[in-house]
């Protein structure tokens, strides 16, 4: 098995950040649903080890 860098999920981290921004800017969505979606994305960022979300 080859060794990998400590954090090689940067493209995933970037995509999740972009999704979070799109959800945040969506004016038509109910606030509670937006917050639940953003919380889920924050959890995913922590689970994949995104350096900004540890």
N, C-alpha and C positions, 0 to 999 in steps of 0.2 A: 504494500500500500504506500502510495507516495504521500509526502507531507504537503500540507496546504497552509497558506498563510492563516494567521489567527482570525482574520475577518475577510472572507471572500464573498460575502453576500451583499456587497455594496450596491450592485444593480437592483437587487430586491429592496434594499433599504431606500434607495432613491425612488423606486416606483411606489412604494408604500407612502413615502412623504408626499409625492405628487397626488396620490389618491386622497390623502388626508386634506391637502389644500383644496382640491376640487370639492370635496364634501363640505368643507368649512365655508366655501364661497357660494354654495348652492342656496339661493334665497328661498326656493319653493319648498324645501324639505322642513318638516316639523323639527323644532329644536331638540326634543328628546331623542328622536331617531338619529339626528346628526351627531349628538354627543355620544350615543351608544356606538355608532360606527367609528368615530374618532377614537374612542376608548379601545375598541377592538384592534384598530390599527396600531395604537401605542403599545398594546400588549404584544402584538406580533413583532414589532420592532425590538422590544426587549427580549423576546424569545429567540430571535435570530442573532442577537448579540450586536445590534447596531451600536457603535461607540457613542453616539449622541444620546442614546436612550437607556443607558445602563442604570 
